[in-house]
């Protein structure tokens, strides 16, 4: 898992959740929940990204969203020909 720029938004959001639940549970428990939540979300996103990469190794078309085969979109590229 590598740190990306959008992780700052995740950290700020989890920090606000930790502040919100500190009213109901002690701080060390809420901090532990925040850390577990951060790594849980990061792990879920990484597994999801891997599954998409495995399912679509060449990617998807930006215009129509179809699976790219042989470096061409089956819908968009064949309509132009």
Beta strands, then each sheet from edge to edge (+ up, - down):
strand 1: 68-69
strand 2: 72-73
sheet 1: 1+ 2-
end
